[in-house]
Amino acid sequence: MSILINSVRISGFRGIKEIEVELGRIAVLLGTNNAGKTSFLKSLQLALGDYQRYFSDEDLHIDSSGLKVNEVIVDLKIIPTDEHYNKTEEFDEKWIDVFGDNIAVDANGHEFVAIRTKVQPDEIKGGFNTQRYYLNEWGEFEGWKEIVVNERRKVRTKVDAIPYICIEAQRDIHHELKDKSSYIGKVLSYIKYEDEDVTALEEMISSINETAVSRSEPLQSLKNSLQGLNQSFLGSSHTEITPFPKKIRDLSKQFTVHFGDEENHSFSMEYHGTGTRSWASMLTVQSFLSFMHERHELENKALHPIVGAEEPEAHLHPNAQRTLFKQLSSSQGQIILSTHSPYLSAMAEIEDIRSFIKKGDGVTVNCLKKRIEHDEKNALKREIMLTRGELLFSRALILCEGVTEEQLIPSMFELYFGRTMFSVGVNCVSVSGKNYPPFIKLASNLGIPVCIISDNDGDTHGEINRQVARLVREDGLVLNPDCFSLEFLKETNDIEAELYNELNIREEIIESLVLSETKASPNERYRDAKKREIEALQGSAIIEKMRDSKASYAGYLGVILAQNANGKRIEELLPESVIIAFNKVRGWLEL
């Protein structure tokens, strides 16, 4: 049996005005810089660890008007689970021993423990005063701060059974080897040997030292010279040279870690790159956790560590990032990671992702709350998570039907705004057909506004509108103009027909087809002949040629449009629906 911190409420801490975050055993925090991910991890350290020692005036939230709050509140809700971290109704005996009569019961008869941490300026002594209380209720988020604490239910001591393991963004095992407070330092501090083992080991070391000195002329000379000290002590003293630590207790002082491709070609960590040293540092945490669990198992005591890791992917190549995620997620306890890595986030389950978005003077946190079918989840894993993980970090998402639009729309965006899509956090993705619902669900749940630019041939208009209606009716999605836009090309048009029939870009289309069919050959005569061939075609034949090119022309056409060498008006180069969509994005992101 185990537990989970399944809900965290925060008020007034750094950039966080007020949020509630639901957690599972693993949580992967996504968001742009300054979106609140680090603040969330530090709030947990404030509630469970030692951050109160470092708390400063800078940690108090300041709103957009410049008003600073006068207190920070962090509430944690702890629930019982089975060994697979599925919610149960009651705590087991180990956790009853930890929480005692501080266990509360909700309206459904399910047990929980709620702990409030409150930090306020100390008007008398200066600095800040931190108090923790057990709460006897956990109501709705609205009005949660108004729950009155009972002074007789103070948390008198740190809850040792729920340690918070903080892995900072700046980490380096080479430096941590010299720091007793580091996690590898803590592991080394637990080194214990039986008396007989100490004697045997020290005898071995003594023999090694004697051999090392006897076989080294410089060391032998040094020893002979130091024997002169005996003259001051009437010959009653003894000089000993110990190249290696004489006492077992001193071994940790010279403890080093070597790593290399082969046993005989390993090097000290100081000679390795920052990525290897950072990775090694995190693995020492894993060792520390394993050691803690073994000790608690032997003592039959409860233990549920919380690991908060900031940017574990730092300095690591993609495959190493994926491996590290597997290693961390296999650790016992609760794992919370903040990341900017599409590779690492792609390894996570969709349900474990928490999207942090900075809005106004606060932060909002979004997660998957609406049902996603198994087939939809597989599509998302295949189309986004494993191959396009960067889309999870989008400020806005443009969805389209095929690869032609996927290639053209970024170039059109650059032409329209004078800057690239990625520079403002917008991504364009093809859904490879009309399978829009899973993408809309994911984006909507993560708080990412979505715009669809769709073909309008056949029954496409009706089919997509029916999809959207079902999402609203059956899945409860709120798809209002503040977060959703659906724009169609002209009636009966797919993208090729729209480009040729509705816009003044026949010349640009022909140029792109020439480049596509000649593979941008430097042979001018070959390109001119191909151009004359295509120019002689009727419009319908050119459209079919565009369709048959399997979108290879689109990459060339995109570059041609972005350059706009002929100085045409935007309205002549971009479909009306695309312009409308871009203006929606402009409003959402205040471009």
Summary of the structure (lengths in Angstrom):
residues: 591
radius of gyration: 32.1
end to end distance: 51.0
largest distance: 114.9
contacts: 1775
relative contact order: 0.09
helix: 46%
strand: 19%
